[in-house]
Amino acid sequence: MTPCPEEYVRCYTLEEWDDLQFLLEENDIAYDLAPMGDVESAIHFTWELLFLSPWELAYIAIPMSVIAFYVLTIYGAFKYIQRKFK
């Protein structure tokens, strides 16, 4: 057997690699060989956002609604003051 290159932490035999792949597939664990790119991660985020459960959506929507209300109130106050002193 050839020695393992220095940049690898561990080298696998073909049998060990097959066992590892079987365990990963059996436990539904993703094992990506390449890191995810920017566009791919944005698409993945959008896809995950589309399929949130109703509880997760409420968990996100309620704080975002409160923040939007505060921001729009401050914006409306500034516009009112601008119109008052115009």
Buried (B, 14 or more C-beta within 10 A) or exposed (E): EEEEEEEEEEEEEEEEEEEEEEEEEEEEEEEEEEEEEEEEEEEEEEEEEEEEEEEEEEEEEEEEEEEEEEEEEEEEEEEEEEEEEE
